Amino acid sequence: MSVFENYRNALWYSIISFFILCLFFYLVGYKEPIPGYQECGRYLLTFFYLGVIILAYNHRLDPRLQIGVIIIGFGLLSFGLNSLYQIYEHNLYGPSTDSYGYFKYALRFKDESYFSFLEHILKYTNFNFDDLGYSSVLYFCHNIAADKEVVVGVQLLFNTIIFALGVIYLYKLCLIIYDGNSRLSSIVVSLWGGMPFLIVTNASGLKEVTFTSLIIMGMYHIIQFKKNKTIWGILNIFLFIGLCLLFRTAIAFALFFAFGIVILFTKSNAKKMEILTVIVLLFSSILLPFIISLMGADYEHVLAVAADRTSRSGASAFQASLYPILGGFLGPFPNMNQLAAYGFMLSFGLWVKDVLSPIFLSNVINIIRTKSLLFYPLLCFCAANILMIIVSGVSLDMRYHITYIPFFLIVALAPFDLVFGKNKLGMIWAMLFLIIIVYNCR
């Protein structure tokens, strides 16, 4: 099957099976009351996602128009959903929790100098550099506006602008990877840009929209450096690695790892380097507690947080051991019958990702077989992220998956034939469907 036939089949299966799942859990009954605005929000975000995906499939559509529709729709839906939070939840960010921490610290120290502000943030977070980036965003938002609602509006506008840059750079990255194929590039951009998770997290005031865009821009410069090695290219790469350090330190290391792949891999040594890369990844998982300690964090605390998430999910010990592995390679899984904070509204986007997972794994095999080196930095970044998810036990949280999803989509839409037949793909999709039912009925 061609890549477009694979994609078309995956899309139709995603749509039909998702609405069957929605109907099934509606008839069986939800685990908790679902507010009407979240029920409506899920279908609104689902139909927007479907709309931009269908638009991208029209090869006559100007990509600039498609990107414009995505950016405008993203902004309007983000502001609209945040307004619903303020009306129905009577707070600024709805069910999000981390957002209030960033907001509180920025509000408390907004009248101090920026460097004094950074000192306070490092002190209150035990020198956790991960919080410096988004705390700085809120600091400047508070210094632009005084009213809390206006501050949130400035914050969402800033995130939307950074999101727009990320979408544009993703399209440019796809053109390099796909050798100028604008149709495939447009499909990847639609699958990323219309994803409900990004809209919901932006409306909830979280940092994922901002730093995933930084990751995309960093990867663009890494791949561009492989094509054209310049000093300016190296400076750009380290600029974005440095910025990612201020949002999620582990991701900065993964980007640096991807940059190392670009420098070290050649056609002649690819096989040896593949073995070395696997060894490095395996040893990294063993050394993860030491690496986390060097970064100033407590690995025991990381595991305790993961265990708490698992216990609150109602998972058994056996299920808890499977979730990280299944979640890393096939998930994360959509919440069909409970709120999970804001997870109910973004369920269709997660299901599309799940359906594309076997095609992604098939293309990973094809890329390694054919030594398609341009994809290797993307593969290694995805592998490093999945490894961290498995070891840390955070597979229940989409916020830890989202960092590799843009590159997952590029690999999943790569123009390769499936390594398994159409019937086997159908069986895998049927198995995924059953997993979702079991997961939501746990």
C-alpha positions, 0 to 999 in steps of 0.5 A: 500500500502507498503512504496515502492509502495507509493514511487514508485507511488509518484516518477512516478507521480512526473516525469510525472507531472513535465514534463507536467508542463514544457511543459505547461509553455513552450508553454504558455510562461515564465513571463521573459526571461530565460537564456539558461544556466539556462534552461539547468541547470534545466534539468541537475540537474533534470536528476542527481536527477532522476539518484541518486533516481533510483540508490537507488531503486536498493537494490543490490547497495552498499550504499557506492557506492551510497553515493560516486556517490552523493558526487562526483556528488554534487561537480562537479555540484556545481563547474560547475554551479559556473563556468557558473555564472562567465561566463554568469553573470560575477560575483562570485555567480550569482544571490545570494545576501547574499553571497556577504555580507559574502564575502565582510566582510571577505575580508575587515577584513581578515588581522586582528586576528580572534577575532578582525574579530568577533568583527567587524562582531558583530558590523556591524550586530548589534550583530546578531549571525546568521552571525558569522558561515559562516562569519568565513568560508569565513574569513578562505577561504580568509586567505588560498587563495588571488585570489577571484576565488580561494577563491570561489573554497576553499569555495565550496570545504569546503561546499562539504566536510561538505555536505559529512559528512552530507550525511554520518550522515543522512544514519547512522541516517536512519539506527537507525530510520528504525532499520537497513533497508539499502534500505529505508535509501539509498532512503532517502539519495538519495532524500536528497543528490541529491536535486537540491536546495543544488547544486544551493545554494552551487554554489551560495556561500550560507550557507544552505549546511553547516548548514543543515549538522550541523543540521543532525549531531546534530539530529543524536547525539540526536537520538543516545542519546535516544538509549544510554545515555552518557555524551559524547552524551550530549557534542556532542549534545550541540556542534552542538546546539552551532554551529547552533547558529552561523548560524541560531539562531532559528534552534538551539532552535528547535534542543534543543526542539528536545533534550527535547523531547528525555528526557521527552517522554516515552511510559507511558506519551506520550499522556500527553506530546503530549498535552503539546508539542502542547500547547508549540508550540502554546504559542511559536507562541504567544511569538515569537515577545518577543523571537525575541527581546531577540535574539537582532532582531526586529520582525517588521523588520521580518514582513516587510521583509516578506511583501516585499517578498509577494508584489514582488511576486504579491500575493493578500492579500487573497493569502498572507494569504494562502501561509504561511499555504499551503507553510508550509504543502504542499510546497514550490512550484516550480517556473516553468515560472520565474527565482526567482533568481536561483529558476527556476533551482531547481524546480523538487526537490521542486515538489518531496517534494510537492508530498511526503507531503500528505504521510508525513502527513499520516505518522505523524498521524500513528507515533502518533497513534502507539507512535513510540517515535523514530520519535518524535524528528524529528516531533517536529523539523519539527513542530517548523520549520513549525510554524516559517515559518507560523508566519514569513511569509517566505513560499516563500523562500526555504531557510527557509524550507530546515532545516527540509527537511532531517527529513521530508523525513525520516518521509515520507518514514517511513514504515506505511500504508496510513491513506487514500486510493489510490484514495484520494491520487490521488485526493490530487496530482491532487489538488497539480498539480492545485495549482502549475499552479495557483501559477505560473500564479498569 
